[in-house]
């Protein structure tokens, strides 16, 4: 036998204790289900159980008794979400599933601006780039004039191929610093989307460079379409992308320095671990400014985007 205190239940389900003690046999005791501090009923006869059910598409997958107006609004909004057509189009052409979440996170949480990524986003990711050729067209590529200008040809165009193979090479030199096993390969999914094997994508700093290379490549393609005598030089295209990347890195350096000065004036300390994680493996922000990784510095110097006499480089995380 067990002694229990007698309670009544308020309209909101909250127990109101009374100074009455009864003796009850253990077989007559039952577990209760609670909802936001109130009693719903017996656990074996109450549905839905708040700890075992949630609402589809609600952020955080919270239990029912923790879900509020914000979570319900998000869940209802997702009912009208339509998957972008580019996802199916790309997977049909590549022939495998692609790491869309990682690709989207690089775009949403990267170190670039809309000015840097919008050209790749609209023209490549969403396949908005106008190409003169098609499966039954005889229009030649405006750049190389050696094949029909289609999506299948674009990533293999002999004029742009050396630039992208060089990008693959430097990427594979930098990736070991981030313990990435799957290497980058020269293939359609890597050139177009920065996707690698085993659901991996480029780290955010290299993802920005990837978008910038497409930005300036598309600009050159447009100039050629307007003037057939316009000379395309992939080396200069690559240099423009690297210089814009350096501009973005230095902007983060300046912002970090300002933030550090403000914190130190208040007597506090600040760590740069977060921003360094975003710009690795190409560089890090140290006490004296940006420090380029050795292989990245060599590439920048060879492309004429950086002075070879700048200070030492390292990629050690702070």
N, C-alpha and C positions, 0 to 999 in steps of 0.2 A: 504494500500500500504506500501511496505517495501523497504528501500534503501539497495542495495547490491553492493559490490565492484566487478568489473569485473576482472577475473583471467584467465590466460591460464595455460594449464597443460604441465609440462615437460615430456620428454620420460619416466622418472621414476615415474610419477604420482604426483609429487609435484606441488602444486599451485604456480603460479608466479603472484603476484598482480600487477595491473596497476592503474594509477590514474584516473580511470573512475568509476563513480557512476551511477547506473541505478535504476529506480524505478520499482518494480515488485509486482504484486498482490500475496497475501499470498497463494492462491490456486496453484500457479505455483512454490512454493518452495518444495523441496524434501530433505529428509535426505540422506546423503552420507555414503558410506562404505569406511573405510580407511584400508590400508594394509602397515604396517611399515612406517607410515608417508606420504604415497601416496594415492591418490584417486583411488578407483576401479570403482566406478559408483554409481548409485542410489541404495538405500538399498532395495527397493521393486522389483528390477529387476536384482540383482547381486547374482550369485551363484558360489562357496560356500561362505557363510558369514563367515569371519575369526573368529568371536567370538562365533559362534554356531557349528563349526565343528572342529574336530581334527583327528589325525591318530590313528588307533587302535594299542595298545601295545606301544605307545610312552610314555616315562617316564614323569610323572608329568601331563599328559593329557593337554598339553599346547594348546592354540588356534593356528590355522593354521599360522597366521602371526608371531608367536613366535617360530615356529619349525625350527630347523636348521639341519645341516648334522648329528650331534650326535644323535638327536631324530629319524631321518629317518633311520639311521644305526641300532639303537636299535629295531625299529619297524620291519625292514626287517629281522633282526636276529631272532626275535621271531616267524616268520613265519615257521622257520625250527625246532623250539623247539618241542621235543617229551616228553610227560609226562612219567616220570619213571614208569616202569612196577610194581615196588614195591607198588605204591600208590593203584592201582586197586587190586593187590593181597592182600594187608593188609585189605582194606575195604571189599573185598569179604569174607575174613575169620573172620573179626571182626563183620561184619554185620551192619556197620553204617559209616557215613562220619567222617573223623578224621581231627583235626586242623593242617594241614600240614604246613601252614605258620608259626604258632607259634613253631612247632617242628623244622622247618628250621632255624628260628631266634635264637632259643636256641643253635643250632649247629654253626651258622655263627657268632653270636655276644656273645657267652658264654665266660667263664673265663678259659676254658681249652685250650689245644694245640691239634694238630693232633695226637700226641702220646697218648693222653688221650681218644680221641673220635673215632679214625679211626677203632678200633676193633668193636665197636658197630655199627658204620656207615656201614661198609662193611658186617658184619656177621648177624646183626639183622635187621637194617633198610632196607637194600637191600637183605635180606634173603639169604646171601651167606654162612651161616653156614651149613656145611655138617652134616646131621643127618643120622644115620644108618637105621632107620626105615622108613616105608611108610605104606600106607593104607592096603597093602596085605603082609607086611613083618612080620617075626617072630623075628627079631633082637631086643633084649632087650636094654633098656637104659643103657648106659655105666656107669652111676653114681649110679642109684638105683636098676637096674636089676629087676624091678617090672612091667614094661610096655613097650610097643613098643616105640622106641625113635623117636617121631615125634614133629612137632611144637605144636600140641595140648597138648602133654604131657610135653614139656619142661618147660612151665611156672608153671605147677602144680607138677613138680617132687618133691616127698616128701623130698629129701635131700636139695633142694634149697628153698623150700617153707617157712621155718621159717625165712630165711634171708630176703626174699622179704616181708613177713608179718611184720617183724620188721621195714623195710623201710617204709611201708605204715603207720605204727603206728607213727613213728617219724615225717613223713611228715605231718600228720594230727595235730600233736602237734605244728609244726612250721608254718603252713599255716595261722592260725588266725592272726599272726603278719603282714601279707600282705593283710588282709581283703579279703581273698579268701573264698567264701562260699562253692563252690563244694568240698567236701572232696575227698581224694584219696581212692580208693577201690582196693582190691586185685582182679584183673581181667587181662585178656590177654593184653588189650590195655595199661594198666598202666605198667605192668611188662615189656612188650616189648618196648613200645614207650614213656612211661611217660605221656600218655594222660589221661585226666580226663573228667568229664561231662561238658556239656555246653561250648564246645570249649575251655576249659582251659587246660593248660599243666603245668608241673613243672616249678617253677622259675629257673633262669639260674644256680644258685649255686647248687640247688638240681638236676637239669638236668645233671650237670657234674658228681655228685656223682652217679647218675643212670647209666651213661655211664661207669664210672669206675668200678662199680659193675659187669657190663657185661664183661668188659675187663678181669678182674681177674677170673670170672666164666668160660669164654671161655678158658683161659689159663689152668685152672684146668681140664676142660673137655678134652683138648688136651693131657695133661699129663696122664690122665687115659686111653685114647685111645692108648697111646704108651706103657703103663705099667699097667697091670690090678691090680698090688699090690700098685699102688700109692694111698695114703690116702687123700681123700677130706675132708677138714674141713671148712664148710661155715663160721664159726666164724672168722677163720684166713683170709678167702677170703674177708670178710667184713672189717676186720681191715686193710688189704692192701689197699683197696679202700679209706678208711677214711684217711690213712696216706698220700696217694697221693693227696687227696683233700686238706689236710693241707699244703702240699708242694706248691700247686698252690695258695692258699690263702696267704701264707707267701711271695711268689714271688710278688704278687700284693702289699702287704704291703711294701716290699722293694722298688719297683718301685715308689710307692706313696711317700715314704720318700725322695727318691732322687729328685723327681720332686718338692716336697715342699721345700727342701733345696735350689735348684737352683732358685726357684721363690723368696724365702725370701732373698737370697743374692742380688737380683736385687731390693729389696725394695717392692716387690709385695705381694699379698696374694693369696691363693689357697683354693678351696673347694674340699672336697672328696665326694661330694654328688653323683657324677656319678658312681664311683667305689663301693661306699657303696650300691647303688641301685642294682648293679649287684651281690653282694655277700650276700645281704639279702635273706632269713631270718636267715641264719645260723651264721652270724657274721657281724661285722662292723669294720672299721679302725678308731681308735681314735687317740688322741695325743700321746699315748704311745705304739701304735701298734695294733695288732688284738685283738678284744674283742668278744669272742664267746657268742652266745645266750645261755641262761641257759639250755634249753632242749638239745641243740646240744652239749654243754659241757658235760652234763650227759651221752649222748650217746657215745661221744668220750672216756670219762673216762672208761665207762663200757666195751668198746671194747679194751681198752688198747692202744689206739692211742694217748692219751694225758695225761699229768701229772695232776692229780686232784688238785694240789696245785697252779696252775697258777692263775693269777689275776682275778678280778671280770669280769662278762660278762654282756652285755646288747645288746639290739637290737634296740635302739632308733636311728633314722636316723639323721645324722648331718645336 
